[in-house]
Amino acid sequence: ISDEKKLEYAHLHLDWDNIDWDRLHRPIIDYESEEQFELILRAIRDIDNLYFTCKYILNIDPALFQTVWLETLFKYPFPMLIASRGLSKSWILAVYLILRSLIIQGHKSIIVGAAFRQSKVIFEYVEAIWNNAPVLRDICGEGSGPRRQTDAWIFNIGHSRITALPLGTGDKIRGQRSNCTIADEFQSVPELVYEVVVGGFAAVSSDPSQN
C-alpha cells in the first residue's frame, strides 16, 4: 500500500504489516459463529476504532479531524471544543452523545445552553443521525428514539438517555443527574449557574448503591 494511503487511514491505527488483504476484500462471514459476533461487538465498542462504529452503525463518514475530536471527547475528562462557525462542533457533540450512549448502556447525558434553543440544536442533530441510521435503530429496538416535552427533550438509546434542558437561572433543573454534561456555547453560560447547578449534575456515581 502506498504512503499516501497509509497517511489517509492513519486515524484507524492499522497494523499494516499484519493485514490479511485477501480476507479484508473478501471477508468470510460465519453467521453461526458466536465468537465472530463477539469480535465485531468488541470492534464497535472500541474507542480507538470510532471511525468503524460511525461508518457502519451510525451511517456517517466523519472526517479525520472529526475522528480526532471524538477520541479526545472520550479520553479526557473536561474537553473543550474551540473552533470557528461551521466547523461542525454541535454535530460532532451529537455524534459523541450517541456513541457514548450506545457503547455505555445505562448512561445518562444532559445538554444545556444559555438558551433552550442551543440545547435543541444538538438534540436535533441527534435526531437527524438516528433517522439516517437503520442499523442503529435496529440495535436499540422499541422504546428508543426522541420524546419532546415542554420543559425537556428526551432521547432514549436502549437503556441510555440523552436529555436537553432549558438552563435559565438553573432553579427549575436543580437535582438533575448525569454521567456526562454538554454545555453548548459555554461562554454564554453564567459562571455562578454553571458552578452551582450544572457542575452538580455529574457529582454522582454511576452506581451509588454499590458504593
Secondary structure by P-SEA (a helix, b strand, c coil): ccaaaaaaaccccccccccaaaaaaccccccccaaaaaaaaaaaaccccaaaaaaccccccccaaaaaaaaaaacccbbbbbbccccaaaaaaaaaaaaaaaacccbbbbbbcccaaaaaaaaaaaaaaaaacaaaaaaacccbbbbbcccbbbbbcccbbbbbbbccccccccccccccccccccccccaaaaacccccccccccccccc
